[in-house]
Amino acid sequence: MAYLKIGELGGLTNTNIETLRFYETKGLVVAPQRSDAGYRLYTEQEVDRVRFIKRARLMGFSLREIEELLSMEKSTCGEVKELAQQRLLDIEERMGELTRMKAALQQITDACVGGDEPATHCTILHALQDKPTARAASQGSVD
């Protein structure tokens, strides 16, 4: 069986070496065998595991959720689906929050005229401090 050093594992999975060490400390990657010189020695199984972790991260799973997914081999498909559906709900909630944040930010940037006047008169800063300026008050308050 051929072993890979940490740099080789990182290269095959496009993962930073420090990230691989972090995954090891979190228990996501099993502590590998060590060579006589103390080098970490990984197998193809760890390559697959790191790729799994990276794909799960791209789908928005937290490290805690990934740990749970990795331990679900003895679970039912329905239990795995339930975890994925919960993640979808979380993502939809975040998308709603981001949409609201975008709308609020768009509103205060649209109200700002920009220019060279001092920032003490900036409608954006006043809106964030909840202090209406004379200009903002005449245009309607920004909530």
CYANA upper distance limits for C-alpha pairs under 8 A (distance plus 0.5 A):
  1 MET  CA     43 THR  CA      8.34
  2 ALA  CA     43 THR  CA      7.47
  3 TYR  CA     41 LEU  CA      5.93
  3 TYR  CA     42 TYR  CA      5.83
  3 TYR  CA     43 THR  CA      5.78
  3 TYR  CA     44 GLU  CA      8.40
  4 LEU  CA      8 GLU  CA      6.19
  4 LEU  CA      9 LEU  CA      6.60
  4 LEU  CA     40 ARG  CA      8.48
  4 LEU  CA     41 LEU  CA      5.87
  4 LEU  CA     42 TYR  CA      5.37
  4 LEU  CA     43 THR  CA      6.72
  5 LYS  CA      9 LEU  CA      6.80
  5 LYS  CA     39 TYR  CA      7.19
  5 LYS  CA     40 ARG  CA      6.25
  5 LYS  CA     41 LEU  CA      5.62
  5 LYS  CA     42 TYR  CA      6.74
  6 ILE  CA     10 GLY  CA      6.55
  6 ILE  CA     17 ILE  CA      7.05
  6 ILE  CA     20 LEU  CA      8.22
  6 ILE  CA     39 TYR  CA      8.37
  6 ILE  CA     40 ARG  CA      6.64
  6 ILE  CA     41 LEU  CA      7.53
  6 ILE  CA     42 TYR  CA      7.67
  7 GLY  CA     11 GLY  CA      6.59
  7 GLY  CA     17 ILE  CA      6.92
  8 GLU  CA     12 LEU  CA      6.65
  9 LEU  CA     13 THR  CA      6.66
  9 LEU  CA     15 THR  CA      8.28
  9 LEU  CA     42 TYR  CA      7.72
  9 LEU  CA     47 VAL  CA      6.89
 10 GLY  CA     14 ASN  CA      5.93
 10 GLY  CA     15 THR  CA      5.06
 10 GLY  CA     16 ASN  CA      6.29
 10 GLY  CA     17 ILE  CA      6.33
 10 GLY  CA     20 LEU  CA      7.81
 11 GLY  CA     15 THR  CA      7.12
 12 LEU  CA     47 VAL  CA      7.79
 13 THR  CA     47 VAL  CA      7.14
 13 THR  CA     50 VAL  CA      7.27
 13 THR  CA     51 ARG  CA      6.60
 15 THR  CA     19 THR  CA      7.15
 15 THR  CA     20 LEU  CA      7.41
 16 ASN  CA     20 LEU  CA      6.98
 17 ILE  CA     21 ARG  CA      6.85
 18 GLU  CA     22 PHE  CA      6.61
 19 THR  CA     23 TYR  CA      6.64
 20 LEU  CA     24 GLU  CA      6.78
 20 LEU  CA     29 VAL  CA      8.20
 21 ARG  CA     25 THR  CA      6.84
 22 PHE  CA     26 LYS  CA      6.75
 23 TYR  CA     27 GLY  CA      6.67
 23 TYR  CA     28 LEU  CA      5.58
 23 TYR  CA     29 VAL  CA      6.04
 24 GLU  CA     28 LEU  CA      6.33
 24 GLU  CA     29 VAL  CA      5.18
 24 GLU  CA     30 VAL  CA      6.53
 24 GLU  CA     31 ALA  CA      6.42
 27 GLY  CA     31 ALA  CA      8.22
 27 GLY  CA     67 GLU  CA      8.40
 28 LEU  CA     66 ILE  CA      8.42
 28 LEU  CA     67 GLU  CA      6.58
 28 LEU  CA     70 LEU  CA      8.46
 29 VAL  CA     46 GLU  CA      7.44
 29 VAL  CA     49 ARG  CA      7.68
 29 VAL  CA     50 VAL  CA      7.86
 32 PRO  CA     40 ARG  CA      6.28
 32 PRO  CA     41 LEU  CA      6.21
 32 PRO  CA     42 TYR  CA      6.36
 33 GLN  CA     40 ARG  CA      6.47
 33 GLN  CA     41 LEU  CA      5.79
 33 GLN  CA     42 TYR  CA      7.60
 34 ARG  CA     38 GLY  CA      5.67
 34 ARG  CA     39 TYR  CA      5.75
 34 ARG  CA     40 ARG  CA      5.21
 34 ARG  CA     41 LEU  CA      6.06
 35 SER  CA     39 TYR  CA      5.63
 35 SER  CA     40 ARG  CA      7.08
 35 SER  CA     41 LEU  CA      7.13
 42 TYR  CA     46 GLU  CA      6.63
 42 TYR  CA     47 VAL  CA      8.33
 43 THR  CA     47 VAL  CA      7.40
 44 GLU  CA     48 ASP  CA      6.97
 45 GLN  CA     49 ARG  CA      6.74
 46 GLU  CA     50 VAL  CA      6.53
 47 VAL  CA     51 ARG  CA      6.73
 48 ASP  CA     52 PHE  CA      6.63
 49 ARG  CA     53 ILE  CA      6.75
 50 VAL  CA     54 LYS  CA      6.68
 51 ARG  CA     55 ARG  CA      6.67
 52 PHE  CA     56 ALA  CA      6.63
 53 ILE  CA     57 ARG  CA      6.62
 53 ILE  CA     66 ILE  CA      7.10
 54 LYS  CA     58 LEU  CA      6.75
 55 ARG  CA     59 MET  CA      6.95
 56 ALA  CA     60 GLY  CA      7.05
 56 ALA  CA     61 PHE  CA      6.03
 56 ALA  CA     66 ILE  CA      7.18
 57 ARG  CA     61 PHE  CA      5.61
 57 ARG  CA     62 SER  CA      7.14
 57 ARG  CA     63 LEU  CA      8.13
 57 ARG  CA     66 ILE  CA      8.36
 60 GLY  CA     87 ARG  CA      7.96
 60 GLY  CA     91 ILE  CA      8.18
 61 PHE  CA     65 GLU  CA      6.27
 61 PHE  CA     66 ILE  CA      6.69
 61 PHE  CA     87 ARG  CA      7.41
 62 SER  CA     66 ILE  CA      6.65
 63 LEU  CA     67 GLU  CA      6.60
 64 ARG  CA     68 GLU  CA      6.85
 65 GLU  CA     69 LEU  CA      6.63
 66 ILE  CA     70 LEU  CA      6.54
 67 GLU  CA     71 SER  CA      6.84
 68 GLU  CA     72 MET  CA      6.82
 69 LEU  CA     73 GLU  CA      8.44
 69 LEU  CA     80 VAL  CA      7.64
 72 MET  CA     76 THR  CA      8.32
 72 MET  CA     80 VAL  CA      7.65
 75 SER  CA     79 GLU  CA      6.85
 75 SER  CA     80 VAL  CA      7.74
 76 THR  CA     80 VAL  CA      7.12
 77 CYS  CA     81 LYS  CA      6.60
 78 GLY  CA     82 GLU  CA      6.58
 79 GLU  CA     83 LEU  CA      6.97
 80 VAL  CA     84 ALA  CA      6.87
 81 LYS  CA     85 GLN  CA      6.51
 82 GLU  CA     86 GLN  CA      6.68
 83 LEU  CA     87 ARG  CA      6.84
 84 ALA  CA     88 LEU  CA      6.82
 85 GLN  CA     89 LEU  CA      6.82
 86 GLN  CA     90 ASP  CA      6.76
 87 ARG  CA     91 ILE  CA      6.69
 88 LEU  CA     92 GLU  CA      6.66
 89 LEU  CA     93 GLU  CA      6.67
 90 ASP  CA     94 ARG  CA      6.73
 91 ILE  CA     95 MET  CA      6.58
 92 GLU  CA     96 GLY  CA      6.76
 93 GLU  CA     97 GLU  CA      6.82
 94 ARG  CA     98 LEU  CA      6.56
 95 MET  CA     99 THR  CA      6.56
 96 GLY  CA    100 ARG  CA      6.76
 97 GLU  CA    101 MET  CA      6.62
 98 LEU  CA    102 LYS  CA      6.48
 99 THR  CA    103 ALA  CA      6.71
100 ARG  CA    104 ALA  CA      6.74
101 MET  CA    105 LEU  CA      6.59
102 LYS  CA    106 GLN  CA      6.38
103 ALA  CA    107 GLN  CA      6.60
104 ALA  CA    108 ILE  CA      6.96
104 ALA  CA    143 ASP  CA      8.15
105 LEU  CA    109 THR  CA      6.59
106 GLN  CA    110 ASP  CA      6.41
107 GLN  CA    111 ALA  CA      6.80
107 GLN  CA    142 VAL  CA      7.87
108 ILE  CA    112 CYS  CA      6.88
108 ILE  CA    123 THR  CA      7.72
108 ILE  CA    124 ILE  CA      6.13
108 ILE  CA    127 ALA  CA      7.47
108 ILE  CA    142 VAL  CA      7.25
109 THR  CA    124 ILE  CA      7.01
111 ALA  CA    123 THR  CA      7.53
111 ALA  CA    124 ILE  CA      8.33
111 ALA  CA    136 ALA  CA      7.93
112 CYS  CA    122 CYS  CA      7.51
112 CYS  CA    123 THR  CA      6.07
112 CYS  CA    124 ILE  CA      6.85
114 GLY  CA    122 CYS  CA      8.15
117 GLU  CA    121 HIS  CA      7.47
117 GLU  CA    122 CYS  CA      8.42
118 PRO  CA    122 CYS  CA      7.66
119 ALA  CA    125 LEU  CA      8.10
120 THR  CA    125 LEU  CA      8.24
121 HIS  CA    126 HIS  CA      8.17
121 HIS  CA    133 THR  CA      7.78
122 CYS  CA    126 HIS  CA      6.85
123 THR  CA    127 ALA  CA      6.39
123 THR  CA    132 PRO  CA      7.99
123 THR  CA    133 THR  CA      7.03
123 THR  CA    135 ARG  CA      8.39
123 THR  CA    136 ALA  CA      7.11
124 ILE  CA    128 LEU  CA      6.74
125 LEU  CA    129 GLN  CA      6.68
126 HIS  CA    130 ASP  CA      6.27
126 HIS  CA    131 LYS  CA      5.25
126 HIS  CA    132 PRO  CA      6.39
126 HIS  CA    133 THR  CA      7.20
127 ALA  CA    131 LYS  CA      6.43
127 ALA  CA    132 PRO  CA      6.91
127 ALA  CA    142 VAL  CA      6.87
127 ALA  CA    143 ASP  CA      8.21
132 PRO  CA    136 ALA  CA      6.28
132 PRO  CA    137 ALA  CA      6.31
132 PRO  CA    141 SER  CA      7.17
132 PRO  CA    142 VAL  CA      8.41
133 THR  CA    137 ALA  CA      6.38
134 ALA  CA    138 SER  CA      6.74
135 ARG  CA    139 GLN  CA      6.87
136 ALA  CA    140 GLY  CA      6.46
136 ALA  CA    141 SER  CA      6.47
136 ALA  CA    142 VAL  CA      7.93
137 ALA  CA    141 SER  CA      6.04
